[in-house]
Amino acid sequence: MSESSGTELASEYSARIAQDLELNTAEQDRLATEIAALEERLRALRENRVVLERLQQALTPQATASVPGTAGTAGAAGTAEAAEVTDAVEAAVPHQRTEPAPHRADSAQPSPAGPKPSLVEAVHTYLAEQREPRSATDVAEAIRAGQPGRTIKTTVIRTTLENLVARNRARRTKQGRAVFYTLTAPEAGA
């Protein structure tokens, strides 16, 4: 009787172990699915945090030191990156005006330093002075340097250059993904 009860007991334990293994596998699958979902949510929250921190830095440049997780934890290389990001964001986002905007009638009067050339004239003059093709960024930087009181975006310069190309007053050349502009041959000599 001892052999038959030992066989029954082994069979009972074997069935119980098989059932426990099935439950264990099902629980592991359930937890793995939950973990994957939580990891995806965590990744999305981290991406949102980066976007929100950049927006906060853009809206309040002084907030770079007060943003948790950005100050004091990145080290020297991180602060250089943070400074670059802050500079890029500040350049992209205009600051709030501290003075009221002048009325249209006031802005039509020439400034005491003399009238500024139109943007088309300034771009045309700059290209005429150059011996090599220039990118829109190069042209924008030169115009900004020549007219420090004037705010000019690179996209406006690019549009102006494209208008000159459309009127056959300038020529566009591409080198890879970069686009360069020069004056057309007849006007370059003039």
Secondary structure, DSSP 4 states (H G I P E B T S, - for coil): -HHHHHHHHHHHHHHHHHHHHHHHHHHHHHHHHHHHHHHHHHHHHHHHHHHHHHHHHHH-GGGGTTSTTTSSSSHHHHHHHHHHHHHHHHHHSPPPPSSPPPPHHHHTSPPTT-PPPPHHHHHHHHHHH-SS-B-HHHHHHHHHHH-TT----HHHHHHHHHHHHHTTSEEEEEETTEEEEEE-HHHHH-
